[in-house]
Amino acid sequence: MNSLVFGVVAGAIGVGYFIYGKRQVKIVPMVAGALLCVYPYFVDSLLWLCLVGVVLVVAPFVIDA
């Protein structure tokens, strides 16, 4: 149940990042948003789900392209 909720939250944040990246023509938020929408389908562990999610949410702020 926890992984389902976290997957929905990650997908919602991913859609926001993707739309932002598309409107601002920035590739890093677009890629991070797409990955946030897709990665919950491939990760089973809640720990890895959280760790990868946090890395992808922080990536557009750290990587400035």
Secondary structure, 3 states (H helix, E strand, C coil): CHHHHHHHHHHHHHHHHHHHHHHHCCHHHHHHHHHHHHHHHCCCCHHHHHHHHHHHHHHHHHCCC
